[in-house]
Amino acid sequence: MTPILILGAGPAGAAVALGLRRLGYTVTLISEWRRFAALEGVSQRVLEALRGAGLDHALAGATLPSRRQVSWNGQQHAQNIEFLLDRPAFDRGLREDLRLAGVEVIEGRVLNVQSSADGHWVELDGGQKLTTDFLVEARGRQAPASGKGLRGPETVSLLNRWQGTPGVTASAVESLEDGWAWMARRDDGQCYWQWTVDVASAGLPGKAQLLDHCRARRQASDFAQAFFVGGQESELQLHARSSTAILASQVCGENWIRVGDAAMAVDPLSGNGIFQSLSSALQAPVVINTLLRKPGRAALAQRFHQQRVEQLFLRFARIGRDFYADELRWLNRTFWQTRRHWPDAEVAHAAADFAALRIERMPVLSDGFVDEAEVVITADQPLGIWHVQGVELAPLVRRLRDEPADQVLAGLMLEQGRAVRGWLLAQGFKP
């Protein structure tokens, strides 16, 4: 029996594997290589999250940062700093990080998975069969669906890749009448243009004509033409992939867990895919540790992971919705109309209100396990905040309702006091 088996060696699967190794577990990971050479734009925050997860070799190929150009709602500006990651090089770095951490990596494609309360049986394309006590599903959108779940508007992203003229590394985003495009070019002349459209209303031609259709659509954009600076195009390739927002109906059981895009996959306009994958994966090792070593807390651990994944999904979905709502030129087009109202009308960032803070008992992460503690529920943190700078917030908030702030905060060390005061002010507290 393999104690823990992870299916998928993307950022989510790798982060879980490294986290489990730090907790002392033996881990085996199964993965097949990426079939298309993609490029991905990430922020400084994503690089820091990857470094924090221990994925240093995966970061070695990150380009120098550049300011992303944006053409949205008829206006052009430069916004946000973006680093470009070459996914084949990134994936090779991931495997090196896993090897150095002592994670066994098996190259292969999963053909079949059978699960029961006693464990899991996995069959690979080479005929190899493995059994495991605990299974981590991290195969991204390719993972078999678990129940109906929640789906956003059906969306497809058409990635065009070609060899152009060498130049300066850059990236850009453009809104279009029937979708939007992300584009990037590397200094070696590799060019990428990804067009995201509505599956039902795009009126796309058949597969044989799709490449020419995308080229014509790209060449019709003055913004894209200026970005890629014309030039010759050779080795033009097309890769179509679903980018529909999906939340799995259940993301954790007593002997299995779903992480990354296998748990929740959001619209690419909501933010960077790697960051979203890590958001659900970084908590998983502690959840798994609790399930295996403290089975009496199994329900609490499952609740923690389920709630966190659902809340992350909705937060990212609302951020994407608000970006779609900023484009006002094509309100009657199906693509924009459906996405500016999904998933709901809840605000992405609610106004702070200290009087509305609540104290509840919720699952938290403590000393390598999921535990339960009093937390402060805020407008932006509906699952609660436990502590800031090592200071538990619930007792402080409770006392601040009846006692002067100076008296309540008097016992804190200097840095703790600054951090807690900053958090209180951000919550609308008026000393």
C-alpha positions as CSV (number, residue, x, y, z in Angstrom):
1,M,0.0,0.0,0.0
2,T,1.2,3.5,-0.8
3,P,0.2,5.6,2.2
4,I,-0.6,8.7,0.2
5,L,-1.1,8.9,-3.6
6,I,-1.4,12.2,-5.5
7,L,-2.8,12.3,-9.0
8,G,-1.4,15.3,-10.8
9,A,1.9,17.2,-10.7
10,G,0.8,20.7,-11.3
11,P,1.3,23.5,-8.7
12,A,-1.5,22.2,-6.5
13,G,-0.4,18.5,-6.5
14,A,3.3,19.6,-6.0
15,A,2.4,21.9,-3.1
16,V,0.4,19.2,-1.3
17,A,3.2,16.7,-1.8
18,L,5.9,19.0,-0.4
19,G,3.6,19.9,2.5
20,L,3.0,16.3,3.3
21,R,6.7,15.5,3.2
22,R,7.4,18.3,5.7
23,L,4.9,16.5,8.0
24,G,6.8,13.3,7.6
25,Y,4.6,11.4,5.2
26,T,5.7,9.1,2.4
27,V,4.2,10.4,-0.9
28,T,3.9,9.0,-4.4
29,L,2.7,11.3,-7.2
30,I,1.5,10.2,-10.7
31,S,1.5,12.6,-13.6
32,E,1.8,12.8,-17.3
33,W,3.6,15.6,-19.1
34,R,1.7,18.7,-20.4
35,R,0.7,18.2,-24.0
36,F,0.9,21.8,-25.1
37,A,3.6,24.4,-24.5
38,A,1.7,27.2,-22.8
39,L,2.8,30.5,-21.2
40,E,1.3,31.9,-18.1
41,G,1.3,35.4,-16.6
42,V,1.7,35.6,-12.8
43,S,2.0,38.4,-10.3
44,Q,4.7,38.9,-7.6
45,R,2.1,37.5,-5.1
46,V,2.0,34.2,-7.0
47,L,5.8,34.0,-7.1
48,E,5.9,34.5,-3.3
49,A,3.2,31.8,-2.8
50,L,5.2,29.4,-4.9
51,R,8.4,30.1,-3.1
52,G,6.5,29.7,0.2
53,A,5.3,26.3,-0.9
54,G,9.0,25.2,-1.6
55,L,8.8,25.3,-5.4
56,D,12.1,27.2,-5.9
57,H,13.3,25.3,-9.0
58,A,9.9,25.8,-10.7
59,L,10.5,29.6,-10.4
60,A,13.9,29.6,-12.0
61,G,12.4,30.3,-15.5
62,A,10.3,33.3,-14.5
63,T,10.9,36.2,-16.9
64,L,11.8,39.7,-15.7
65,P,8.6,41.6,-14.8
66,S,6.8,43.8,-17.3
67,R,3.8,46.1,-17.0
68,R,0.7,44.6,-18.6
69,Q,-1.0,46.7,-21.2
70,V,-4.8,46.8,-21.0
71,S,-7.5,47.8,-23.5
72,W,-10.9,47.6,-21.8
73,N,-14.2,49.5,-22.3
74,G,-12.6,51.6,-25.0
75,Q,-9.7,52.8,-22.8
76,Q,-6.1,51.9,-22.8
77,H,-3.7,51.9,-19.9
78,A,-0.8,50.0,-18.3
79,Q,-1.9,48.0,-15.2
80,N,-0.2,45.6,-12.9
81,I,3.2,44.0,-13.1
82,E,3.3,40.5,-14.7
83,F,5.9,37.8,-14.8
84,L,5.7,35.2,-17.6
85,L,6.2,31.5,-16.8
86,D,7.0,29.0,-19.6
87,R,4.9,26.1,-18.4
88,P,7.1,23.2,-19.8
89,A,10.2,24.7,-18.0
90,F,8.0,25.4,-15.0
91,D,6.8,21.7,-15.0
92,R,10.4,20.4,-15.2
93,G,11.3,22.6,-12.2
94,L,8.3,21.2,-10.3
95,R,9.5,17.7,-10.8
96,E,13.0,18.7,-9.6
97,D,11.6,20.2,-6.4
98,L,9.6,17.0,-5.8
99,R,12.7,14.8,-6.4
100,L,14.8,16.8,-4.0
101,A,12.0,16.5,-1.4
102,G,12.0,12.7,-1.7
103,V,8.6,12.4,-3.5
104,E,8.4,9.5,-5.8
105,V,7.1,10.6,-9.2
106,I,5.6,8.1,-11.6
107,E,5.2,9.2,-15.2
108,G,1.9,7.9,-16.6
109,R,-1.7,8.5,-17.4
110,V,-4.4,7.3,-15.0
111,L,-6.9,5.0,-16.8
112,N,-9.1,4.0,-13.9
113,V,-9.7,4.8,-10.2
114,Q,-11.8,2.7,-7.9
115,S,-12.5,3.9,-4.4
116,S,-14.0,2.5,-1.2
117,A,-13.9,3.1,2.5
118,D,-10.9,0.7,2.7
119,G,-8.8,2.5,0.2
120,H,-8.2,3.3,-3.5
121,W,-7.1,1.2,-6.5
122,V,-5.5,3.1,-9.4
123,E,-4.6,1.7,-12.9
124,L,-2.1,3.4,-15.2
125,D,-1.8,3.2,-19.0
126,G,1.3,1.0,-18.8
127,G,-0.6,-1.7,-16.9
128,Q,0.8,-0.7,-13.5
129,K,-1.7,-0.9,-10.7
130,L,-1.3,0.9,-7.3
131,T,-3.3,0.8,-4.1
132,T,-3.4,3.6,-1.5
133,D,-4.9,4.4,1.9
134,F,-5.4,8.1,1.0
135,L,-5.9,9.7,-2.5
136,V,-5.3,13.3,-3.4
137,E,-7.1,14.3,-6.7
138,A,-5.1,17.1,-8.3
139,R,-5.5,16.5,-12.0
140,G,-7.1,19.9,-12.6
141,R,-10.0,20.2,-15.0
142,Q,-9.3,16.7,-16.3
143,A,-10.3,15.1,-13.0
144,P,-13.6,13.3,-13.3
145,A,-16.5,15.3,-12.0
146,S,-17.8,14.6,-8.5
147,G,-21.5,15.2,-8.5
148,K,-23.3,18.1,-10.2
149,G,-21.5,20.9,-8.4
150,L,-21.8,24.6,-9.5
151,R,-21.0,25.7,-13.1
152,G,-20.6,29.2,-14.5
153,P,-21.4,30.2,-18.1
154,E,-19.9,27.7,-20.5
155,T,-16.6,29.1,-21.7
156,V,-13.8,28.0,-23.9
157,S,-10.3,29.5,-24.3
158,L,-8.5,29.2,-27.7
159,L,-4.8,29.5,-27.3
160,N,-2.8,30.4,-30.4
161,R,1.0,30.0,-30.3
162,W,3.5,30.9,-33.0
163,Q,7.1,31.9,-33.7
164,G,7.3,35.6,-34.4
165,T,10.1,38.2,-34.5
166,P,12.4,38.5,-31.4
167,G,11.7,41.6,-29.3
168,V,10.8,42.8,-25.9
169,T,8.9,40.6,-23.4
170,A,5.4,42.0,-22.7
171,S,1.8,41.0,-22.0
172,A,-1.6,42.6,-22.6
173,V,-5.4,42.1,-22.2
174,E,-8.1,43.3,-24.6
175,S,-11.9,43.2,-24.4
176,L,-13.6,42.2,-27.6
177,E,-17.3,42.3,-28.8
178,D,-17.6,38.5,-28.3
179,G,-15.1,37.8,-25.6
180,W,-11.6,38.9,-24.5
181,A,-8.0,38.1,-25.3
182,W,-4.8,37.7,-23.3
183,M,-1.6,38.1,-25.3
184,A,2.1,37.8,-24.6
185,R,5.4,37.8,-26.4
186,R,8.8,36.6,-25.2
187,D,12.1,38.1,-26.2
188,D,12.9,35.0,-28.3
189,G,9.8,35.8,-30.5
190,Q,7.5,33.2,-29.1
191,C,3.9,34.7,-29.3
192,Y,0.7,33.8,-27.5
193,W,-2.8,35.0,-28.1
194,Q,-5.6,33.4,-26.0
195,W,-9.2,34.2,-27.0
196,T,-11.9,33.4,-24.4
197,V,-15.4,33.1,-25.7
198,D,-18.9,31.8,-24.9
199,V,-19.4,28.2,-26.1
200,A,-23.0,28.6,-27.2
201,S,-23.0,32.1,-28.8
202,A,-19.5,32.4,-30.3
203,G,-20.5,30.8,-33.6
204,L,-17.1,29.1,-34.0
205,P,-16.4,27.0,-37.2
206,G,-15.4,23.4,-37.2
207,K,-12.0,22.2,-36.1
208,A,-10.5,22.3,-39.6
209,Q,-11.3,26.0,-40.0
210,L,-10.7,27.1,-36.4
211,L,-7.1,28.1,-36.7
212,D,-7.7,30.4,-39.7
213,H,-10.8,31.8,-37.9
214,C,-8.6,32.7,-34.9
215,R,-5.9,34.2,-37.0
216,A,-8.5,36.4,-38.9
217,R,-10.0,37.5,-35.6
218,R,-6.7,38.4,-34.1
219,Q,-5.6,40.3,-37.2
220,A,-8.8,42.3,-37.1
221,S,-7.7,43.9,-33.8
222,D,-5.6,47.0,-34.2
223,F,-4.5,46.6,-30.5
224,A,-3.2,43.0,-31.1
225,Q,-1.5,44.0,-34.4
226,A,0.3,46.8,-32.6
227,F,1.2,44.5,-29.7
228,F,2.7,41.8,-31.9
229,V,4.4,44.4,-34.2
230,G,3.3,42.5,-37.3
231,G,6.1,40.3,-38.7
232,Q,6.1,36.8,-40.0
233,E,4.2,34.0,-38.2
234,S,5.5,30.4,-38.4
235,E,4.8,27.2,-36.6
236,L,1.3,28.4,-35.7
237,Q,-0.5,26.1,-33.3
238,L,-4.0,26.0,-31.7
239,H,-5.0,24.5,-28.4
240,A,-8.6,24.7,-27.2
241,R,-9.5,24.2,-23.5
242,S,-12.5,24.7,-21.3
243,S,-12.3,27.7,-18.9
244,T,-15.8,27.4,-17.5
245,A,-15.9,28.2,-13.7
246,I,-16.6,24.9,-11.8
247,L,-17.0,24.1,-8.1
248,A,-17.0,20.4,-7.2
249,S,-20.0,19.3,-5.2
250,Q,-17.8,17.7,-2.5
251,V,-14.1,18.3,-2.1
252,C,-13.1,16.1,0.9
253,G,-14.0,12.7,2.4
254,E,-12.4,10.6,5.2
255,N,-9.8,9.1,2.9
256,W,-9.6,11.5,-0.1
257,I,-9.4,15.2,-1.0
258,R,-9.7,17.3,-4.1
259,V,-7.3,20.3,-4.6
260,G,-6.5,22.9,-7.2
261,D,-8.7,23.0,-10.3
262,A,-10.0,19.6,-9.4
263,A,-11.8,21.2,-6.5
264,M,-12.6,24.6,-8.0
265,A,-11.7,26.1,-11.4
266,V,-12.6,29.7,-12.0
267,D,-12.9,32.0,-15.0
268,P,-9.4,33.1,-16.1
269,L,-10.5,36.8,-15.8
270,S,-10.9,36.2,-12.1
271,G,-7.1,36.1,-11.6
272,N,-4.2,33.9,-12.1
273,G,-4.8,30.1,-12.3
274,I,-1.7,29.1,-10.4
275,F,-2.7,31.3,-7.4
276,Q,-6.2,29.9,-7.4
277,S,-4.8,26.3,-7.4
278,L,-2.4,27.1,-4.5
279,S,-5.2,28.7,-2.5
280,S,-7.0,25.4,-1.9
281,A,-3.8,23.3,-2.0
282,L,-1.8,24.9,0.7
283,Q,-4.3,24.0,3.5
284,A,-4.6,20.4,2.3
285,P,-1.6,18.8,4.1
286,V,-3.0,19.9,7.5
287,V,-6.4,18.7,6.6
288,I,-5.0,15.3,5.5
289,N,-2.8,15.1,8.6
290,T,-6.0,15.6,10.7
291,L,-8.0,13.0,8.9
292,L,-5.2,10.4,9.2
293,R,-4.0,11.1,12.8
294,K,-7.0,12.5,14.5
295,P,-10.0,10.7,13.0
296,G,-12.2,12.1,15.8
297,R,-11.9,15.4,14.0
298,A,-12.7,14.1,10.6
299,A,-15.9,16.0,10.2
300,L,-14.3,19.2,11.4
301,A,-11.4,18.8,8.9
302,Q,-13.8,18.1,6.0
303,R,-15.9,21.1,7.0
304,F,-12.8,23.3,7.0
305,H,-11.7,22.3,3.5
306,Q,-15.2,22.4,2.0
307,Q,-16.0,25.9,3.4
308,R,-12.6,27.3,2.4
309,V,-12.8,26.0,-1.1
310,E,-16.4,27.3,-1.6
311,Q,-15.5,30.7,-0.2
312,L,-12.4,31.0,-2.3
313,F,-14.5,30.0,-5.4
314,L,-17.1,32.7,-4.8
315,R,-14.6,35.4,-4.0
316,F,-12.7,34.8,-7.3
317,A,-16.0,34.5,-9.2
318,R,-17.2,37.8,-7.9
319,I,-13.9,39.5,-8.8
320,G,-14.3,38.2,-12.3
321,R,-17.9,39.3,-12.5
322,D,-16.9,42.9,-11.5
323,F,-14.2,43.0,-14.2
324,Y,-16.8,41.9,-16.8
325,A,-19.2,44.6,-15.5
326,D,-16.5,47.3,-16.2
327,E,-17.0,46.7,-20.0
328,L,-20.1,48.7,-20.9
329,R,-20.0,48.7,-24.7
330,W,-21.7,45.4,-25.5
331,L,-24.3,45.0,-22.8
332,N,-26.7,43.1,-25.1
333,R,-24.2,40.5,-26.2
334,T,-24.6,37.1,-24.6
335,F,-21.0,36.8,-23.6
336,W,-21.0,40.0,-21.5
337,Q,-24.6,39.9,-20.3
338,T,-24.3,36.5,-18.6
339,R,-21.0,37.1,-17.0
340,R,-21.7,40.5,-15.5
341,H,-24.4,38.9,-13.4
342,W,-22.8,35.6,-12.4
343,P,-22.5,34.1,-9.7
344,D,-24.7,36.5,-7.7
345,A,-25.3,40.1,-6.7
346,E,-23.2,39.9,-3.5
347,V,-20.4,42.5,-3.4
348,A,-16.9,41.3,-3.8
349,H,-15.5,43.6,-1.1
350,A,-18.0,44.7,1.5
351,A,-17.6,47.9,3.5
352,A,-16.0,47.5,6.9
353,D,-18.3,47.8,9.9
354,F,-16.9,47.2,13.3
355,A,-20.4,47.1,14.9
356,A,-21.3,44.2,12.6
357,L,-18.4,41.9,13.7
358,R,-19.4,38.6,15.1
359,I,-17.6,36.0,17.2
360,E,-18.2,32.4,16.4
361,R,-16.5,29.0,16.9
362,M,-15.1,27.8,13.5
363,P,-12.5,25.3,12.2
364,V,-8.9,26.7,12.3
365,L,-5.4,25.4,11.6
366,S,-3.4,24.9,14.8
367,D,0.0,23.0,15.3
368,G,-0.4,20.9,12.1
369,F,-4.0,19.9,12.7
370,V,-7.5,21.3,12.2
371,D,-9.0,22.5,15.5
372,E,-11.9,24.6,16.6
373,A,-11.6,28.1,18.1
374,E,-13.4,31.4,18.5
375,V,-12.8,33.6,15.5
376,V,-14.0,37.1,14.4
377,I,-16.4,37.1,11.4
378,T,-15.9,40.1,9.2
379,A,-17.5,41.3,6.0
380,D,-14.5,40.2,3.9
381,Q,-13.7,37.1,6.0
382,P,-17.0,35.2,6.5
383,L,-15.1,32.2,7.8
384,G,-13.4,34.3,10.4
385,I,-10.0,35.5,11.5
386,W,-8.4,33.8,14.5
387,H,-5.4,36.0,15.3
388,V,-3.1,38.8,14.0
389,Q,0.6,38.7,14.9
390,G,-0.1,35.8,17.3
391,V,-2.8,37.8,19.2
392,E,-6.2,36.1,19.4
393,L,-8.8,38.6,18.1
394,A,-12.1,37.3,19.6
395,P,-11.2,38.2,23.3
396,L,-10.0,41.7,22.2
397,V,-13.1,42.4,20.1
398,R,-15.3,41.2,23.0
399,R,-13.6,43.5,25.5
400,L,-13.5,46.5,23.1
401,R,-17.3,46.6,23.3
402,D,-17.1,47.6,26.9
403,E,-13.6,48.9,27.7
404,P,-11.4,51.7,26.3
405,A,-9.0,50.6,23.5
406,D,-5.8,51.8,25.3
407,Q,-6.7,49.5,28.3
408,V,-7.5,46.5,26.1
409,L,-4.3,46.8,24.0
410,A,-2.0,47.9,26.8
411,G,-0.4,44.5,27.3
412,L,0.7,44.0,23.7
413,M,4.2,44.2,22.5
414,L,5.1,47.0,20.1
415,E,4.8,45.1,16.8
416,Q,1.7,43.3,18.0
417,G,0.1,46.5,19.0
418,R,0.8,48.1,15.6
419,A,-0.6,45.1,13.7
420,V,-3.7,44.8,15.8
421,R,-4.5,48.5,15.7
422,G,-4.1,48.4,11.9
423,W,-6.5,45.5,11.7
424,L,-9.0,47.3,13.9
425,L,-8.9,50.5,11.9
426,A,-9.4,48.4,8.7
427,Q,-12.5,47.0,10.3
428,G,-14.0,50.5,10.9
429,F,-13.0,50.7,14.5
430,K,-13.0,54.3,15.8
431,P,-10.9,54.7,18.9
